[in-house]
Amino acid sequence: MLSSYRLAVPLSTLLFALAGCSTPLMAPQAPTIPAQQGQQALAGAPDCCASLASLPYQPLTARETLTLDFTPQTPVHDFGDGKSFFQAFELPRHAGPVALSVTSPIRDGQVFAPTIMVLDAAFQPVRKLSSDSLEVRRPTGFSSARLDGRFSLMPGPDAQYVVIYSSEQDRRGSTSYESEAKAYARVRGLAEPAGPDPRAEHAATGQVILEIASLSGGTGMTPLPGTGAVPTRQAAAPPAQNAAPAPTPAAANDTADFDYRRMIDAALKAGDVELALELAERAERSGHPGTRAWLAERLQARMP
């Protein structure tokens, strides 16, 4: 089975992979839907849902990788900036800060240029990243050229859902990318082929790899205030004999503050200063004064 697949791989692709890339062989990809055909399918598809709250959200865990297919069988919704095939997710609760990585491969001269929209617990958009914020990556080994981006979120009331779709403006554009022939020549130190780089048409269909990873590093952080489940009312139990005294409010405050600072450290290690600042603001609002000043010292120490 493996040998028959190898025969199907173009010789130029094999040579490029052997020139210094260690990416493993990937399974054959599904046929690409031509951009015009995909746009026609989108134009004729009915809107699945009356509002953002009624989208079919899939739960995410704090560590997984998903291959998302955007095809004529994918749900469709009009997001105000254009109707689109989409995938919608609910972020994991009590996970602390997470990093989301989005990769959209360029195949057969076209690419799905995604917009990533973040919604709060009331299904209101709070953050939107267009395809312009993604970087174009060169082809490497058996990975084609691709759009790629990474950003961080703090799941909770202010960021509870993520929707990936392609706006009308996304689909009007195109992306210049390095051809596999030029990449092979560059790796081998050969003269690069003459002519301009090819351009990938932005299509209504395609594929996106979504990866989510926890930034807390499994440190057992406590959830941020307001992100936990509503406690159920229970009858008060009689006081236990010889029970240890309850921790003082100051001691509990120190523990929560320590968890905030560990999360801020995790965000800084991931290079996400924006998330670190957001966490510091939350800490201050939650009764932990001095967190902003502590973060400022950390940032100053990191400056060259």
VOPAGU-2260 file (C-alpha; in pm, 1 decimal, decimal comma):
REM VOPAGU-2260
SITE   aa  ch    i         X         Y         Z
SITE  MET   A    0       0,0       0,0       0,0
SITE  LEU   A    1     279,5     239,8      88,2
SITE  SER   A    2     475,8     161,5    -227,4
SITE  SER   A    3     174,8     229,0    -451,2
SITE  TYR   A    4     130,2     570,2    -285,4
SITE  ARG   A    5     494,9     657,9    -337,7
SITE  LEU   A    6     458,0     590,3    -709,2
SITE  ALA   A    7     177,9     845,7    -718,8
SITE  VAL   A    8     396,8    1121,5    -573,6
SITE  PRO   A    9     565,2    1341,7    -840,4
SITE  LEU   A   10     941,9    1289,1    -866,2
SITE  SER   A   11    1008,9    1661,7    -817,0
SITE  THR   A   12     820,6    1652,4    -486,5
SITE  LEU   A   13    1023,4    1352,4    -369,4
SITE  LEU   A   14    1351,4    1520,9    -461,3
SITE  PHE   A   15    1249,6    1838,6    -279,7
SITE  ALA   A   16    1161,7    1642,1      32,8
SITE  LEU   A   17    1492,1    1457,3      27,1
SITE  ALA   A   18    1679,3    1785,5      -3,2
SITE  GLY   A   19    1659,4    1849,2     367,0
SITE  CYS   A   20    1301,8    1810,5     493,0
SITE  SER   A   21    1185,4    1553,0     744,6
SITE  THR   A   22     806,4    1592,6     711,2
SITE  PRO   A   23     645,9    1244,5     699,7
SITE  LEU   A   24     441,3    1126,3     405,9
SITE  MET   A   25      86,9    1253,8     422,5
SITE  ALA   A   26    -227,1    1074,0     311,9
SITE  PRO   A   27    -353,2    1167,2     -37,3
SITE  GLN   A   28    -572,8    1477,5     -26,8
SITE  ALA   A   29    -934,2    1491,5    -141,7
SITE  PRO   A   30    -983,6    1643,6    -489,1
SITE  THR   A   31    -992,7    2022,5    -489,9
SITE  ILE   A   32   -1326,3    2179,4    -579,2
SITE  PRO   A   33   -1266,0    2442,1    -850,8
SITE  ALA   A   34   -1312,4    2793,8    -717,1
SITE  GLN   A   35   -1594,4    2883,6    -957,0
SITE  GLN   A   36   -1782,0    2563,6    -876,1
SITE  GLY   A   37   -1744,6    2623,8    -503,3
SITE  GLN   A   38   -1869,5    2982,6    -535,2
SITE  GLN   A   39   -2174,5    2865,7    -728,0
SITE  ALA   A   40   -2250,3    2605,9    -460,9
SITE  LEU   A   41   -2223,1    2873,8    -192,6
SITE  ALA   A   42   -2452,6    3114,6    -380,4
SITE  GLY   A   43   -2724,9    2851,0    -405,3
SITE  ALA   A   44   -2696,6    2719,5     -47,9
SITE  PRO   A   45   -2960,3    2822,9     210,2
SITE  ASP   A   46   -2865,1    2995,4     535,1
SITE  CYS   A   47   -2862,9    2733,9     808,3
SITE  CYS   A   48   -2933,8    2955,4    1104,0
SITE  ALA   A   49   -3130,4    3261,6    1213,4
SITE  SER   A   50   -2857,7    3405,4    1436,4
SITE  LEU   A   51   -2506,2    3352,1    1567,8
SITE  ALA   A   52   -2654,3    3192,8    1879,4
SITE  SER   A   53   -2813,2    2915,4    1672,8
SITE  LEU   A   54   -2497,7    2807,1    1488,5
SITE  PRO   A   55   -2399,5    2442,1    1541,6
SITE  TYR   A   56   -2107,9    2481,8    1785,1
SITE  GLN   A   57   -1872,7    2188,1    1843,5
SITE  PRO   A   58   -1691,6    2161,5    2177,9
SITE  LEU   A   59   -1312,4    2195,7    2178,3
SITE  THR   A   60   -1074,9    2044,9    2431,3
SITE  ALA   A   61    -762,0    2226,0    2549,8
SITE  ARG   A   62    -533,6    2016,6    2330,6
SITE  GLU   A   63    -634,6    1881,0    1989,5
SITE  THR   A   64    -582,8    1919,1    1616,1
SITE  LEU   A   65    -874,4    1921,1    1372,7
SITE  THR   A   66    -889,3    1909,0     993,5
SITE  LEU   A   67   -1179,5    2128,9     886,0
SITE  ASP   A   68   -1328,7    2079,6     540,3
SITE  PHE   A   69   -1526,8    2363,5     383,9
SITE  THR   A   70   -1735,8    2198,3     112,7
SITE  PRO   A   71   -2088,8    2228,9     -33,0
SITE  GLN   A   72   -2197,5    1993,9     247,9
SITE  THR   A   73   -2071,3    2237,6     517,8
SITE  PRO   A   74   -2327,1    2464,5     690,6
SITE  VAL   A   75   -2373,6    2815,2     548,7
SITE  HIS   A   76   -2453,4    3143,9     723,5
SITE  ASP   A   77   -2457,9    3511,7     631,8
SITE  PHE   A   78   -2223,4    3682,7     878,8
SITE  GLY   A   79   -2300,6    4036,8     765,0
SITE  ASP   A   80   -1982,2    4059,2     559,3
SITE  GLY   A   81   -2090,3    3784,7     322,5
SITE  LYS   A   82   -2242,8    3438,7     317,5
SITE  SER   A   83   -1992,7    3159,2     378,6
SITE  PHE   A   84   -1939,3    2796,3     456,8
SITE  PHE   A   85   -1829,2    2787,3     819,6
SITE  GLN   A   86   -1717,5    2581,7    1120,4
SITE  ALA   A   87   -1810,7    2690,4    1474,4
SITE  PHE   A   88   -1664,4    2586,7    1809,2
SITE  GLU   A   89   -1709,6    2636,0    2181,9
SITE  LEU   A   90   -1383,4    2699,4    2364,3
SITE  PRO   A   91   -1293,9    2475,7    2659,2
SITE  ARG   A   92   -1394,4    2605,5    3000,4
SITE  HIS   A   93   -1157,1    2615,2    3299,1
SITE  ALA   A   94    -858,8    2563,9    3067,9
SITE  GLY   A   95    -676,0    2890,2    3129,6
SITE  PRO   A   96    -524,3    3072,3    2830,5
SITE  VAL   A   97    -506,7    2879,0    2503,9
SITE  ALA   A   98    -326,4    2925,6    2172,2
SITE  LEU   A   99    -512,0    2870,5    1845,4
SITE  SER   A  100    -316,7    2788,3    1531,2
SITE  VAL   A  101    -488,7    2815,7    1190,9
SITE  THR   A  102    -331,0    2677,5     872,3
SITE  SER   A  103    -490,5    2687,8     527,4
SITE  PRO   A  104    -294,0    2500,9     256,8
SITE  ILE   A  105    -268,7    2635,3     -98,2
SITE  ARG   A  106    -368,3    2360,3    -342,0
SITE  ASP   A  107    -417,4    2364,4    -717,0
SITE  GLY   A  108    -375,5    2740,8    -732,2
SITE  GLN   A  109    -642,1    2827,0    -477,5
SITE  VAL   A  110    -684,0    2863,4    -101,7
SITE  PHE   A  111    -957,2    2911,0     158,3
SITE  ALA   A  112    -871,5    3249,4     313,2
SITE  PRO   A  113   -1031,6    3234,9     657,7
SITE  THR   A  114   -1166,6    3499,4     890,0
SITE  ILE   A  115   -1158,1    3401,6    1259,0
SITE  MET   A  116   -1435,2    3554,8    1468,3
SITE  VAL   A  117   -1446,3    3532,7    1849,7
SITE  LEU   A  118   -1779,6    3560,4    2032,0
SITE  ASP   A  119   -1851,9    3621,1    2397,5
SITE  ALA   A  120   -2088,5    3414,9    2612,9
SITE  ALA   A  121   -2384,1    3615,0    2477,1
SITE  PHE   A  122   -2283,0    3526,2    2117,2
SITE  GLN   A  123   -2171,9    3881,9    2042,3
SITE  PRO   A  124   -1859,9    3930,2    1823,4
SITE  VAL   A  125   -1571,6    4069,2    2030,3
SITE  ARG   A  126   -1272,0    4005,9    1804,8
SITE  LYS   A  127   -1223,1    3938,8    1435,3
SITE  LEU   A  128    -906,1    3845,2    1246,8
SITE  SER   A  129    -924,4    3862,1     868,9
SITE  SER   A  130    -713,9    3656,0     632,6
SITE  ASP   A  131    -484,1    3960,0     594,3
SITE  SER   A  132    -348,8    3885,9     942,8
SITE  LEU   A  133    -222,1    3542,1     832,1
SITE  GLU   A  134     129,3    3489,1     696,5
SITE  VAL   A  135     216,3    3314,0     371,4
SITE  ARG   A  136     449,2    3021,5     437,4
SITE  ARG   A  137     685,3    2870,7     180,6
SITE  PRO   A  138     638,2    2507,9      73,1
SITE  THR   A  139     844,7    2265,8     281,2
SITE  GLY   A  140     883,8    1899,6     196,4
SITE  PHE   A  141     539,9    1747,5     155,2
SITE  SER   A  142     367,9    2059,1     294,7
SITE  SER   A  143     245,8    2296,6      27,6
SITE  ALA   A  144     258,8    2673,4      54,2
SITE  ARG   A  145      -2,3    2788,2     304,2
SITE  LEU   A  146    -160,4    3065,7     503,6
SITE  ASP   A  147     -73,0    3040,9     869,1
SITE  GLY   A  148    -151,8    3229,8    1187,8
SITE  ARG   A  149    -146,2    3190,9    1565,8
SITE  PHE   A  150    -322,2    3386,8    1836,9
SITE  SER   A  151    -413,4    3347,2    2201,7
SITE  LEU   A  152    -739,1    3364,8    2393,1
SITE  MET   A  153    -856,5    3351,0    2749,9
SITE  PRO   A  154   -1175,0    3138,4    2740,5
SITE  GLY   A  155   -1450,6    3278,4    2956,4
SITE  PRO   A  156   -1748,3    3513,9    2937,4
SITE  ASP   A  157   -1549,3    3753,2    2716,4
SITE  ALA   A  158   -1435,1    3481,2    2472,0
SITE  GLN   A  159   -1646,9    3166,3    2463,0
SITE  TYR   A  160   -1693,8    3077,2    2093,7
SITE  VAL   A  161   -1488,0    3078,5    1773,8
SITE  VAL   A  162   -1622,4    3076,3    1418,3
SITE  ILE   A  163   -1407,4    3020,3    1108,7
SITE  TYR   A  164   -1548,5    3137,0     776,2
SITE  SER   A  165   -1452,0    3330,0     462,8
SITE  SER   A  166   -1589,0    3679,5     413,3
SITE  GLU   A  167   -1685,9    3821,2      76,6
SITE  GLN   A  168   -1383,1    4049,4      91,5
SITE  ASP   A  169   -1161,1    3746,8     165,3
SITE  ARG   A  170   -1285,1    3576,5    -150,5
SITE  ARG   A  171   -1224,4    3878,6    -372,0
SITE  GLY   A  172    -849,7    3859,8    -321,2
SITE  SER   A  173    -562,7    3635,2    -413,9
SITE  THR   A  174    -232,6    3541,0    -251,3
SITE  SER   A  175     113,8    3534,4    -406,8
SITE  TYR   A  176     317,2    3231,4    -300,2
SITE  GLU   A  177     643,4    3056,4    -381,3
SITE  SER   A  178     609,8    2772,1    -631,5
SITE  GLU   A  179     739,1    2425,2    -547,8
SITE  ALA   A  180     985,1    2451,8    -839,4
SITE  LYS   A  181    1135,2    2770,1    -694,6
SITE  ALA   A  182    1140,7    2620,5    -344,7
SITE  TYR   A  183    1325,2    2313,7    -474,4
SITE  ALA   A  184    1579,1    2529,9    -655,3
SITE  ARG   A  185    1633,9    2741,2    -344,6
SITE  VAL   A  186    1690,6    2439,1    -121,9
SITE  ARG   A  187    1930,6    2279,5    -370,6
SITE  GLY   A  188    2120,7    2601,6    -435,9
SITE  LEU   A  189    2018,4    2604,8    -804,1
SITE  ALA   A  190    1916,6    2895,8   -1021,3
SITE  GLU   A  191    1556,2    2983,9    -948,6
SITE  PRO   A  192    1307,3    2961,0   -1237,9
SITE  ALA   A  193    1237,3    3289,4   -1410,8
SITE  GLY   A  194     901,7    3458,6   -1393,1
SITE  PRO   A  195     672,7    3593,7   -1120,1
SITE  ASP   A  196     544,4    3386,4    -832,7
SITE  PRO   A  197     205,5    3223,0    -887,5
SITE  ARG   A  198    -106,9    3363,2    -723,1
SITE  ALA   A  199    -363,0    3151,4    -540,0
SITE  GLU   A  200    -727,7    3243,1    -595,9
SITE  HIS   A  201    -928,7    3278,7    -275,1
SITE  ALA   A  202   -1203,5    3017,6    -289,1
SITE  ALA   A  203   -1529,5    2953,2    -105,2
SITE  THR   A  204   -1421,0    2595,4     -34,6
SITE  GLY   A  205   -1101,8    2441,8      97,6
SITE  GLN   A  206    -942,4    2303,9     408,8
SITE  VAL   A  207    -815,6    2452,0     736,4
SITE  ILE   A  208    -608,1    2282,9    1005,9
SITE  LEU   A  209    -711,0    2409,9    1349,2
SITE  GLU   A  210    -485,0    2335,1    1646,2
SITE  ILE   A  211    -558,1    2434,1    2004,1
SITE  ALA   A  212    -305,7    2409,9    2286,8
SITE  SER   A  213    -313,8    2514,9    2650,4
SITE  LEU   A  214     -71,5    2788,5    2753,2
SITE  SER   A  215     -97,2    2696,7    3120,5
SITE  GLY   A  216     147,2    2407,5    3080,8
SITE  GLY   A  217     -58,2    2178,0    3300,5
SITE  THR   A  218      24,8    2376,8    3613,5
SITE  GLY   A  219    -314,1    2317,0    3771,2
SITE  MET   A  220    -420,3    2679,2    3757,7
SITE  THR   A  221    -750,8    2778,3    3907,7
SITE  PRO   A  222   -1012,5    2917,3    3666,9
SITE  LEU   A  223   -1049,3    3291,3    3645,9
SITE  PRO   A  224   -1335,8    3449,3    3842,6
SITE  GLY   A  225   -1656,1    3438,8    3644,3
SITE  THR   A  226   -1552,2    3148,6    3421,3
SITE  GLY   A  227   -1665,5    2864,0    3642,2
SITE  ALA   A  228   -2004,2    2696,6    3663,2
SITE  VAL   A  229   -2274,7    2854,4    3878,7
SITE  PRO   A  230   -2261,6    2680,6    4218,5
SITE  THR   A  231   -2568,4    2486,8    4329,0
SITE  ARG   A  232   -2727,7    2574,4    4659,0
SITE  GLN   A  233   -2676,8    2307,1    4924,5
SITE  ALA   A  234   -2793,6    2269,5    5281,7
SITE  ALA   A  235   -2535,8    2386,6    5532,2
SITE  ALA   A  236   -2352,3    2098,5    5700,3
SITE  PRO   A  237   -2295,3    2103,1    6075,3
SITE  PRO   A  238   -1948,3    2224,1    6177,0
SITE  ALA   A  239   -1697,7    1940,2    6203,6
SITE  GLN   A  240   -1523,7    1881,0    6533,4
SITE  ASN   A  241   -1154,9    1979,2    6547,0
SITE  ALA   A  242   -1173,8    2106,8    6190,7
SITE  ALA   A  243    -881,7    2312,0    6063,6
SITE  PRO   A  244    -951,8    2684,8    6052,5
SITE  ALA   A  245   -1062,7    2822,7    5718,5
SITE  PRO   A  246    -795,2    3011,2    5523,7
SITE  THR   A  247    -798,7    3383,7    5575,3
SITE  PRO   A  248    -913,2    3599,8    5285,2
SITE  ALA   A  249    -557,4    3726,7    5245,0
SITE  ALA   A  250    -423,2    3371,8    5202,6
SITE  ALA   A  251    -689,2    3289,0    4943,2
SITE  ASN   A  252    -608,8    3614,0    4764,0
SITE  ASP   A  253    -238,3    3525,9    4748,6
SITE  THR   A  254    -316,4    3187,6    4589,1
SITE  ALA   A  255    -540,0    3341,8    4322,6
SITE  ASP   A  256    -280,8    3611,3    4255,3
SITE  PHE   A  257     -14,1    3343,8    4214,8
SITE  ASP   A  258    -230,1    3166,4    3957,0
SITE  TYR   A  259    -278,7    3489,9    3762,6
SITE  ARG   A  260      95,3    3547,1    3755,6
SITE  ARG   A  261     165,0    3193,8    3636,2
SITE  MET   A  262     -79,9    3248,3    3352,1
SITE  ILE   A  263      86,6    3577,7    3265,9
SITE  ASP   A  264     426,2    3402,2    3266,4
SITE  ALA   A  265     285,3    3138,5    3029,3
SITE  ALA   A  266     156,8    3409,2    2793,6
SITE  LEU   A  267     496,3    3585,4    2796,0
SITE  LYS   A  268     676,1    3259,4    2719,0
SITE  ALA   A  269     443,2    3217,3    2420,1
SITE  GLY   A  270     532,1    3570,0    2307,0
SITE  ASP   A  271     175,2    3696,6    2351,5
SITE  VAL   A  272     216,3    4030,7    2530,3
SITE  GLU   A  273    -141,5    4128,8    2446,0
SITE  LEU   A  274    -278,4    3833,5    2643,2
SITE  ALA   A  275     -39,1    3905,5    2932,2
SITE  LEU   A  276    -170,0    4263,1    2952,2
SITE  GLU   A  277    -529,6    4140,3    2941,9
SITE  LEU   A  278    -460,7    3896,8    3226,9
SITE  ALA   A  279    -298,7    4172,4    3432,1
SITE  GLU   A  280    -605,9    4391,6    3384,5
SITE  ARG   A  281    -831,3    4105,9    3495,4
SITE  ALA   A  282    -616,9    4047,2    3799,3
SITE  GLU   A  283    -638,6    4413,0    3900,2
SITE  ARG   A  284   -1017,1    4414,5    3855,1
SITE  SER   A  285   -1043,9    4095,9    4062,8
SITE  GLY   A  286    -874,2    4251,5    4362,6
SITE  HIS   A  287    -504,9    4184,2    4300,7
SITE  PRO   A  288    -340,4    4530,0    4295,7
SITE  GLY   A  289      18,6    4548,3    4184,6
SITE  THR   A  290     -17,2    4292,6    3902,5
SITE  ARG   A  291      24,5    4556,7    3631,4
SITE  ALA   A  292     337,8    4692,3    3799,5
SITE  TRP   A  293     474,1    4338,5    3833,7
SITE  LEU   A  294     409,1    4274,7    3462,5
SITE  ALA   A  295     576,8    4605,0    3370,3
SITE  GLU   A  296     889,9    4490,9    3554,2
SITE  ARG   A  297     881,1    4158,5    3368,0
SITE  LEU   A  298     848,8    4332,6    3032,6
SITE  GLN   A  299    1128,0    4576,8    3115,2
SITE  ALA   A  300    1356,3    4289,2    3209,8
SITE  ARG   A  301    1287,4    4125,5    2870,1
SITE  MET   A  302    1388,3    4434,5    2673,2
SITE  PRO   A  303    1734,4    4414,7    2509,7
